């Protein structure tokens, strides 16, 4: 018998949020993120070490007996909210969520433990655009070696190990040193994608690819909603703050009725997004109505995050159009996330099938 989910944050979750936010305030300022994006090497591996190693956050989804923290998707969702608020250039979603969820389907406690510690960064080698249940590209297995090319692989540039699906139906662990990583042009400068080339790379069979990939992408899509909420919440909060300070005709711009209406509508949408994201995290944690709840969250999250960041850019006026202001980072993250792990339309179609409300 299902119970009503409790979407309120627990004291432990709020304490976790405060700790993560303090760390990001100290080590992930907007100017630093922009400078890294300009440099062409956006990943902040020192920040990743602090999050994953010092705070143990990379292993939240891994049971204690397998080398992790034994927490749930609710705690991971809180971390992703804060990472979204800071557009932090770390491979948390790709390694600590997606790759980790894929490995949880197998018995490889050594590799799982290394990902949980944060000392090893893992990446599931399927395109960032792929929705849960979507058909993924496999590479050719020949005499125990892998051949082929995979595109749109997020955070491949900092991966230590890649989880690669092959045409025999298996998922293989491949050392990043054995493949060729070629950067692709990415709208989101803080989560770059790359092409992975395999030319006879040795791989170690983990197990069947399809159920592991499906599980990993479902968790990724559900928790991506929390990151999208963090992005949208930052956009709303910063825009309100700016409009209270910015004056025109000798009065705060935020006092104009038309802008109040726009912000009120946006606040309602962001609050609803928080509820949808919390529901998805809770469903992943409890295993109840997971497919439906994740599809609802993703069908709603992308349009709200994009609209919130577009409004932020417009309502910041001239300063919002500059490279120095961080709002462009949030807009690009929201836009990129809107096609990551399935578009809102793809999730609406999946939801229609799940609840038997197909289009005529």
Helices and strands as residue ranges (DSSP letters): H 11-27, H 30-39, H 45-49, I 50-54, G 57-59, G 64-66, H 73-85, I 92-99, H 100-103, H 109-117, E 122-124, E 140-142, E 145-154, G 156-158, E 161-165, E 170-175, G 176-178, E 180-183, E 193-202, E 204-208, H 209-245, E 247-248, E 251-252, G 253-255, H 257-286, H 290-315, H 317-320, H 327-337, H 344-354
